[in-house]
Amino acid sequence: MIRKITFFILTLCFGLSGAYAALKIINIGFVPMIESVPQLRVGFILALGAATLVLGIFITPWIIRGVVWVAVKLEQTLQKTPTQDLLIGSVGLIIGLIIANLLGSLLSDFGWIGKVFWFVSTGILGYLGLSVSVKKREDIWNAFANIPKFVGKDKQVKVESQQVSEKVIDTSVIIDGRIADLCTSGFIEGKLIVPPFVLEELRHIADSSDLLKRNRGRRGLDILNKMRKESGINVQIYENMQEPEEETNDEVDTKLVKLAKRLGAKIFTNDFNLNKVAELHGVKVLNINELANAVKPVVLPGEEMTAQVVKDGKEAGQGVAYLDDGTMIVIDEGKKYIGQTINLLVTSVLQTSAGRMIFAKPKNYNKKNSSSNAGEYVEVNMLG
């Protein structure tokens, strides 16, 4: 219905514009013979009006389709553009147009040349204001973020809390699965953002020909669905993300860092390499492995514990046991106790970036100078 009404109005405008043009031609005396005969004047006006009306009937559908196509493309672009870019771009465009308007008032005394120059400068300054503001959006946001310092500390704290409430989730965290338990326990607050390229990587893993990778990918998808169904967990699929052309071919980790930096969010991961890359770019990282190491119980030399010896160690006579959290215990002279649960006396603790290792000896083993050589034992606890 709206399309038909628009078609009628545009076609009528074409006919009226033709009649108006014919009237102008007669008034300026372009055709003296028509001007002197009233019947010819009316006929000329009607003929030119009818001609433009017919022309409008053929041209109007193309105009409507073109306008609809432009509107759809513009709407899709605006939906994909982050709100931050829209806001900053609008401010830059307004500033550019204001400057162009001030310049136009100065050029109004130069006649049509000044008007042409004002028209051209309006387009150029408007585009420059929009383009420069979007490219410098991070600097502009940082400048606005410092304003609350002069307004009040309470408002500044509120702005900072909103900035750090968003967390971008990595594929490794979804597959790991522990994030679901952390969110359910209430220790993780704020919005969890899942970018589309992370979902795509997860889908590729779930469709892998390798059985182990396929199971891990499907487990990750199940965990993500479980998190989205939980009422207390705010998980958002970031579908309205528009990737800049230069980022289209970047790796997933690179896209993840750039997105987190653009949103001012943290990255949730347990990937050691991604952790280091994000730190180099100034993006804060929440690493589940570091959290697991931080909440492990502190064991000091001289303490006693009970563990089951499960296998022999690398050095002669050593045995290996594990705590419930996966921490490895290297037991001096513990090989003969394999398969048994014994009391242990902690001799030393080795803390590394990969995890924690405990060196101990059987409580009833009193041989002098029987301590484990932590420097020569190179096996690390990968579960930590």
MINUGU-12895 format. One record per residue: x, y, z of N, C-alpha, C in turn. Coordinates in steps of 0.05 Angstrom, whole numbers, plus 32768, in hexadecimal, padded with zeros to 4 digits. Example, Ala and Ser with C-alpha at 12.3 -4.5 7.8 and 13.67 -1.06 7.14 Angstrom:
# MINUGU-12895
81087F8E809C80F67FA6809C81087FBE809C;81017FD3808E81117FEB808F81028001809D;
This chain:
# MINUGU-12895
80117FE88000800080008000801180198000;802580198011803780318013804680357FF8;804E801E7FEC805C80207FD2804A802C7FBD;803080257FBD801E80307FA98019804E7FAD;801680557FC6801380727FCC802B80827FC4;804380777FCA805C80857FC2805E80877FA4;805680717F96805780727F79804580877F6D;802D808A7F788019809E7F6F802480BA7F74;802F80BF7F8C803880DA7F93805080E17F81;806380CF7F7D807B80D67F6D807380DA7F50;806080C97F45805780CD7F2A804980E87F26;803880EF7F39802B81097F39803F81207F39;8054811D7F4A806881317F4B807681357F30;807B811F7F22808881217F08807681317EF5;805B812A7EF5804981397EE3804781567EEA;8045815D7F04804381797F0C805D81887F06;8074817B7F09808D81887F03808F818E7EE5;8084817C7ED4808481827EB7807281997EB1;805B819A7EBD804981B17EB9805581CB7EC2;806281CA7ED9806F81E27EE4808681EB7ED2;809581D87EC780AB81DF7EB580A081EB7E9C;808A81E17E91807E81ED7E798075820A7E7F;8069820E7E96806082297E9D8078823D7E9F;808E82337EAA80A682447EAC80B1824B7E90;80B182367E7E80BB823B7E6380AA82507E55;808F82507E59807E82637E4C8082827F7E58;808682807E72808A829A7E7F80A382A97E77;80B8829A7E7280D182A77E6B80D282AD7E4D;80BD82A67E3E80BC82AC7E2280CE829C7E11;80D482847E1980E582737E0980D8826B7DEF;80BD82687DEF80AE82627DD6809982787DD2;809F828D7DC3808D82A47DC18072829D7DB4;8072828A7DA2805982837D94804582777DA8;804E82677DBA803C825A7DCE8032826F7DE1;804282827DE8803B82977DFC802482A87DF2;802182AC7DD8800C82BD7DCD7FF282AF7DC9;7FF282957DC87FD982867DC47FD182777DDD;7FBB827E7DEA7FB482707E047FB082527E01;7FA482497DEA7F9F822D7DE77FB9821D7DE5;7FCC82297DD77FE7821C7DD57FF4821B7DF1;7FF182307E017FFD82307E1B7FF282187E2C;7FD782167E2C7FCB82007E3C7FD481E57E31;7FD481E37E167FDC81C97E0A7FF981C27E10;800A81D67E10802781D17E15802B81C87E32;801C81D57E44801F81CE7E61801581B27E65;7FFD81AB7E597FF281907E5C8004817B7E4F;800F81827E388020816E7E2A803981687E39;8047817D7E43806081797E52805A816B7E6D;804381727E79803C81657E92803681487E8E;802781417E78802181257E72803A81157E6B;804D81227E5D806681147E568076810D7E6F;807981217E818088811B7E9A807881077EAB;805D81077EAA804E80F47EB9805380D87EAF;805480D47E95805A80BA7E8A807780B27E91;808980C57E8F80A580C07E9780A680B77EB4;809680C47EC5809680BD7EE1808C80A17EE6;807880987ED6806D807D7ED9808380687ED5;8095806D7EC280AA805A7EBC80C2805D7ED0;80C880757ED880DF807A7EE980DA80757F07;80C1807B7F1080BA80797F2C80C0805D7F38;80B980477F2C80C0802D7F3880DD80297F3C;80EE80337F2A810B80307F2E811480427F45;810880597F48810F806B7F5E8107805E7F79;80EF80527F7A80E680457F9380F8802E7F9A;80FF801C7F86811080067F8B812C800F7F94;813680247F888150802E7F90815080397FAD;813B80487FB3813980537FCF8136803D7FE3;812680287FDD812380127FEF813D80037FF3;814B7FFE7FDD81657FF07FDF817980007FF0;817A801A7FEC818C802B7FFC8184802A8019;816A802B801E8160802B803A816780118048;81637FFA803981697FE0804581877FDD804B;81987FE5803881B57FE4803C81BD7FF68053;81B2800E805581B88020806B81AF80148086;819880088087818E7FFC809F81A07FE580A8;81A87FD4809581BA7FBD809C81D47FC780A6;81DF7FDC809A81F87FE780A281F67FF380BE;81E0800280C481DD800D80DE81D97FF880F4;81CB7FE280ED81C77FCC810081E27FBF8107;81F37FBC80F4820D7FAF80F982217FC28106;821D7FDC810382307FEF810E822C7FF1812D;82427FEE813C823F7FF181598234800C8161;8225800C8178821980258181822D803A8187;824480328190825A8045819682628054817C;826580458166826C8052814C825680658142;823D805C81458227806D813D82268088814C;822A808681668229809E8177823F80B18170;825880A6816F826F80B68169826D80C2814D;826480B18139826280BB811E824E80D1811B;823780CF8129822380E48128822D80FE8133;823C80FC8149824781158155825B81228142;826C81118135827F811C812282728129810A;825C811C8100824D812780E98240814180F0;8235814381088228815C8110823D81738112;8254816D811D8269818181208272818A8104;8276817780F2827E817E80D78269819080C9;8250818A80CC823B819A80C0823981B680CC;823E81B880E6823D81D280F3825481E480E8;826B81D880E6828281E780DA827C81F080BE;827081DE80AE826981E48092825481FB8091;824181FB80A4822D821080A48239822B80AB;824C822B80BE8259824480C58269824E80AD;8276823B809E8285824380878273824E8071;825B8242806E8248824A805A823E8267805E;823B826F80788232828A807D8247829F8075;826182978076827682A8806D827882AA804F;8270829580418272829480248258829E8016;824482A58025822A82AD8019822D82C78008;824182D7800E824482F07FFF825282ED7FE4;825A82D57FDD826982D07FC4825782C57FAE;823C82C87FB1822A82BF7F9C822982A17F99;822382997F808220827D7F7A823A826D7F7E;8251827A7F7B826A826C7F7F826D82647F9D;826582777FAE826682717FCB8253825B7FD3;823B825A7FC6822882457FCC8232822A7FC3;823E82297FAB8249820F7FA2826082067FB5;827182187FBC828782117FCE827C82087FEA;826682157FF3825A820E800C824E81F2800B;824181EC7FF4823581D17FF0824B81BB7FF0;826081C07FE2827681AC7FE1828381A97FFC;828881BF800A829581BE8024828381B08039;826981B38036825681A58048825A81878046;825B817D802E825F8160802A827981568034;828F8166802E82AA815E803782AD815E8055;82A48174806182A78177807F82958163808D;827D815E8083826C8149808F8279812E808F;8284812680788291810C807582AA810B8087;82BA8120808882D28120809882CB811E80B6;82B6812C80BE82AE812A80DA82A5810E80E2;8296810180D0828C80E680D582A480D280D5;82B580D480C182CB80C180BE82E080C380D4;82E880DC80DA82FD80E080EE82F380D8810A;82DA80DE811082CF80D8812B82CD80BA812F;82C680AB811A82C4808D811C82E08081811F;82F3808B8110830F80808112831C8087812D;8314809E8139832080A68152830D80A1816A;82FA808E816682E68089817A82F180828195;8307807281958312806A81AF831E808181BE;832C809381B1833680AB81BE832080BD81C8;830A80BF81B882F480D081C082E680C481D8;82E280AA81D882D5809D81F082E680A08209;8300809D8205831280A1821D831080BD8227;830D80D18215830B80ED821E82F180F1822D;82DB80E5822382C180E7823182C280D8824C;82D180C2824C82D280B2826582E080C1827C;82F180D4827582FF80E4828982EE80FB8294;82D88101828682C68117829082BB811282AB;82B380F982B282A880F582CD82BB80FC82E4;82D580FD82DD82E8810482F282E3812082FD;82D8813182EB82D2814D82F482B6815082FE;82A5813B82FA8289813C830282858130831E;829181188321828E810A833B829980EE8339;82A480E4834F82B080CA8350829B80B4834D;828380B88357826E80A383558267809E8338;826480B38329825D80AF830C827480A182FE;828D80A8830582A3809B82F882A4807E82FD;829F80768316829F805A831D8289804B830E;82728058830A825C804C82FC8263804782DF;8270805B82D28279805882B6828D804182B3;82A0804082C682B5802B82C482A9801082C8;8295800E82DA82897FF482DF82797FEA82C6;826D7FFD82B782607FF5829F82737FED828A;828B7FF98288829E7FF2827482AA7FD68278;82AE7FCE829182BA7FB5829682A67F9E829A;828C7FA4829782787F90829C82767F7C8285;827F7F84826D827E7F73825582977F628253;82937F49824C82A97F36824982A57F26822F;82B97F26821E82B87F17820582C37EFB820A;82B47EE6820282BB7ECA820882CA7EBE81F1;82E07EB081F882F07EA281E482E57E8581E0;82ED7E7981CA82E47E5E81C482EE7E4A81D9;83077E4E81E283137E3B81F583037E3B820F;82F87E51821882E97E53823182CF7E44822E;82C27E46821782A87E39821282AC7E1A8213;82C17E11820582C77DF4820482CF7DEA8220;82DE7DFA822F82E87DF2824982D07DEC825C;82BB7DFC825B82A37DF6826A82A17E018286;82B87E08829282B77E1182AE82AA7E2C82B1;82A87E3B829A829C7E56829C827E7E5482A3;82717E3E829B82547E3B82A282517E3982C1;82627E2982CE82617E2682EB82687E4082F9;827B7E5082EE82837E6982FA826B7E7D82F8;825E7E7E82E182477E9082DE82307E8882F0;822B7E6E82F382157E648304821B7E6B8321;82347E6A8329823B7E70834582397E8D834C;82377E9F833782337EBB833D824D7ECB833E;82647EBE8339827D7ECC833A82827EDD8321;82757ED6830B82797EE582F282617EF782EE;82667F1182EC82507F2582E882537F3282CD;823E7F4082C5823E7F4F82AC82367F3E8294;82397F4A827D82307F3E826382477F2E8257;82407F16824F82537F048241824D7F068223;82607F0F8213825C7F1381F682697EFD81E7;825A7EF081D582657EDB81C482657EE681A7;827D7EEC819C827E7EF7818182767EE1816C;826D7EE9815582657ED68140827C7EC58136;82957ED0813682AB7EC0812C82B37EAA8140;82AD7EAE815A82B27E99816E829E7E83816A;82857E8A816482707E75815E82787E668145;82827E748131828A7E66811882A17E53811D;82B47E5B812E82CB7E49813582C17E318144;82AE7E36815682A27E20816682937E0C8154;82857E17814082777E05812D828A7DF4811D;82A17E00811482B57DF1810582C07DDA8116;82C57DE0812F82CF7DCB814182BB7DB58144;82A17DBD8147828C7DA8814A82887D988131;828F7DA3811A828C7D94810182A67D8780F8;82BA7D87810982D57D7B810282D37D5D80FE;82E47D5380EC82E57D3680E782F27D2780FE;83027D36810E830F7D2A812582FA7D26813C;82F87D0E814682E47D07815A82E77D188173;83007D1B817D83057D2A819582FD7D488192;83067D54817B82FE7D70817782E07D738174;82D47D60816682B77D62816282A87D60817D;82B07D4F818E82A47D4D81A982A87D6781B9;82C07D7281B782C57D8B81C682B47DA281BB;82B27DA381A082A17DB9819582847DB6819D;82797D9E819C825D7D9A81A382597D9F81C1;826D7D9881D1826A7D9E81EE826A7DBC81F2;827B7DCB81E3827B7DE881E682607DF481DE;82537DEA81C882397DF481C082247DEE81D5;82257DD681E182127DCF81F682157DE1820F;822E7DE7821682337DF9822D82297E158227;822E7E1E820F82247E39820882067E3B8208;81F87E2781FE81DB7E26820081D17E25821C;81E07E16822D81D87E14824981DB7E2F8257;81F07E3E825181F47E58825D81DF7E6C8254;81D77E6A823A81C37E7D823081A77E78823D;81A27E5F824481887E58825181877E60826E;819E7E63827B819F7E6A829781957E87829A;81837E8B82AC81777EA682B0818B7EBA82BC;819E7EB082CC81B17EC282DA81C97EC882CA;81CC7EBD82B181E47EC182A181DC7ED28288;81EA7EE8828581E37EFA826E81F77EF58257;81EF7EE3824581FF7EDC822E81F37EE98215;82037EF8820681F97F0581EE820A7EFD81D6;81FC7EF481C1820A7EEF81A7820C7F098199;82257F12819482297F2D818982267F2C816B;820C7F2C816282067F29814682097F438136;82077F59814482077F73813682237F7E8132;82377F6D813182537F76812F825A7F798111;82647F91810A826D7F9680EF828C7F9680EF;82987F8180E282B57F7F80E282C07F9380CD;82D47FA380D582E17FB480C182EE7FA280AC;82F07FAE809482FA7F9E807D83167F938082;83267FA2809183427F99809583437F8380AA;832D7F7D80B9832D7F6880CD83207F4F80C4;83167F4E80AB83067F3780A283177F1E80A1;83307F20809983417F09809683537F0380AE;834E7F1280C4835F7F0E80DC83577EF380EA;836A7EE980FA83657ED1810983517ED7811F;83467EC1812A83317EC4813F833C7ED38157;83547ECC8160835F7ED9817883637EF78173;836C7EFF815A83707F1B815483557F2A8153;83417F1D814783267F2A8147831C7F2D8164;83217F19817483177F1A819083237F31819F;833D7F35819C834B7F4B81AA83417F6681A0;833E7F69818583357F82817A83187F898182;83077F74818382EC7F79818C82EB7F8181A9;82FA7F7381BB82FA7F7B81D783057F9781DB;83197F9E81CB83247FB981CD83107FCE81C4;83017FC781AF82ED7FDA81A482D67FDE81B8;82CE7FC881C582B87FCA81D882C07FD381F4;82DA7FD381F982E37FD9821482DD7FC28227;82DC7FA9821D82D57F92822E82EE7F818234;82EA7F6E824682FF7F5B824D82FB7F42823C;83117F32823B83107F19822C83107F028241;82FD7EEF823D82FB7ED8824E83087EC0823F;831E7EB68249832C7EA1823A833D7E90824D;83467E798244835B7E6A825283717E63823E;83737E72822883887E6F821483A07E80821D;83B67E73822183CE7E81822C83D87E958217;83D97E8E81FD83E37EA081E983D17EB881E5;83B67EB381E583A47ECA81E283A67EDC81FA;83AB7ED1821183AF7EE1822983C67EF58226;83DC7EEC821B83F37EFD821783EF7F128202;83E27F0A81EC83DC7F1D81D683CA7F3381DF;83B57F2B81EF83A27F3F81F983B07F53820C;83C27F49821C83D07F5B822E83E27F6F821F;83ED7F66820983FE7F7881F883ED7F8F81EC;83D37F8981E783C17F9D81DC83B37FAD81F1;83B97FA8820A83AC7FB7822083907FAE8227;83897F95821F836E7F8B822583707F79823D;835E7F7D8250835E7F6D826983537F518263;835F7F3D827083587F21826B83507F148285;833B7F03828483327EF2829A83397ED68292;834D7ECA829F83577EAF8298834D7E9B82AD;833E7E8782A483337E7482B783497E6382C4;835E7E5D82B583747E4E82C083817E5D82D7;83857E7782D483917E8782E9837E7E888301;83647E8982FC83517E89831283527E6F8321;83547E58831283567E3E831F836F7E3C8330;83857E468326839E7E468336839B7E57834F;838C7E6E834C838A7E80836383797E74837A;83657E64837383537E598388835C7E3E8392;83727E348388837C7E1A839383867E1E83B0;83827E0A83C0838B7E0D83DC83A97E1083DE;83B27E2183F083CE7E2683F383DA7E0F8404;83EF7E0383F983FD7DEE840784197DF7840E;84217DF48427843B7DFD8430844C7DE58438;84677DE8843484797DD2843D84757DCB845A;84757DB2846084717DA8847B84547D9F8480;84417DA6846F84267D9E847384227D80846B;840D7D74847584087D58846F83EF7D57845E;83EE7D42844C83D77D3D843B83D57D208435;83BE7D18842A83BA7CFC842283B47CFB8404;83C17CE983F583BC7CE783D983C37CCA83D0;83B87CC383B983BC7CA883AE83D27CAA8399;83E77C99839B83FC7C98838883F27C89836F;83F27C96835783E67C8A834083FA7C80832B;84137C8B832C84277C82831984437C898323;84577C7F831484727C86831B847B7CA0830E;848E7CAD831A84987CC7830F84AF7CC382FC;84BB7CD982F384D17CD882E084EB7CD082ED;84EF7CD9830685087CD2831485047CB68322;851B7CAA8327851A7C8F8333850D7C8F834E;84FA7C7E835284ED7C7B836C84D67C8F8371;84D27CA2835F84BC7CB5836384A17CAA835C;848D7CB4836B84717CAE836584627CC8835F;844B7CC68352843B7CDD834B841F7CD98355;84147CEE836183F87CEF836A83EC7D098361;83D17D0B836383C37D23835A83AE7D2A836F;83AB7D44837483967D4E8384837C7D4F8374;83667D558381834C7D558374834B7D6B835E;835A7D818362835A7D96834E836E7D928338;837C7D7B8338838F7D75832283AB7D7C8329;83B17D87834083CC7D8E834783DD7D75834A;83F57D75833E84067D5E833E84177D5E8358;841A7D468364842B7D43837B84417D2F8373;845A7D38837584717D268370847B7D1C838B;847A7D02838E84807CF583A8849C7CE783A6;84AE7CF083B784C87CE383B884C67CC883C5;84D27CB483B884D07C9883C184B37C8E83C3;84A37C9883B084877C9083B1847F7C7B839D;84927C71838D848C7C5E837984817C448385;848C7C3C839B84837C2383A884677C2483B4;845C7C3D83B484417C4083BF842B7C4383A9;84327C3E8390841F7C41837A84067C30837F;83EF7C3D837C83D57C30838183CC7C33839E;83DC7C3F83AF83D57C4183CC83D07C5F83D3;83BE7C6383E683B97C7D83F183C97C80840B;83DC7C94840B83EF7C97842183EE7CB4842B;83F97CB7844383FC7CD1844F84177CDD8445;84167CF7843D842D7D04843184357D1C8442;844F7D23844184597D3B844E84657D4D8438;845A7D65843584627D778420847E7D828426;84907D7F841284AB7D89841484B07DA48407;84A37DA983EF84A57DC283E1848E7DC583CD;848A7DDD83C484747DE483B184817DF4839B;847B7DEC838284857DFB836B846D7E07835C;846D7E22835A84577E30834C84617E3A8332;84547E32831C845B7E3B830184437E4782F4;84477E5482DC84307E6082CE841D7E4B82C4;84277E3282C084167E1D82B784077E0E82CD;840F7E1282E584017E0582FB84137E028314;840B7DF18326841A7DEE833F84227DD08343;843A7DCC834C84447DB18352844C7DB0836F;84457D99837C844B7D958398845F7D7E839A;84747D8283A984877D6D83AE84847D6383CB;84827D4983CE847D7D3E83E8848C7D2483EC;848A7D19840484957CFE840984827CF0841C;84837CD6841C84727CC7842F84777CD0844C;84637CD1845C84667CDB847784787CCA8488;84787CB0848284897C9D849284A57C9A8485;84AB7CAA847184C57CA8846484D87CBD8470;84EC7CB4847F84FC7CC6848F85197CC68486;851E7CBD846D85397CBD846385437CDA8461;855C7CDE846A85677CF9846B856C7D03844E;85697D1E844B856F7D2B8431855E7D1F841A;85467D15842185357D0A840C85207D1F8404;85287D3183F485157D4583EA85157D4583CC;84FF7D4C83C084FD7D4A83A3850C7D618396;85187D5B837F85267D70837085137D7D835D;85077D94836584F37DA1835584FE7DAD833C;85187DB4833C85247DC1832585287DAD830E;852C7D93831485327D8082FF85187D7382F5;85027D77830284E97D6A82FA84DA7D7D82E8;84D67D7682CF84CC7D8982BB84AF7D8582B5;84A27D7082BE84867D6C82B884757D8082C7;84617D8C82B984507DA082C584337D9782C4;84247DA482D584087D9C82D883F87DAC82C3;83F07D9E82AE83E17DAC829983C47DB182A0;83BB7DA382B5839F7DA782BD839C7DC082CD;83B27DCB82D783B07DE382E783AC7DFB82D6;
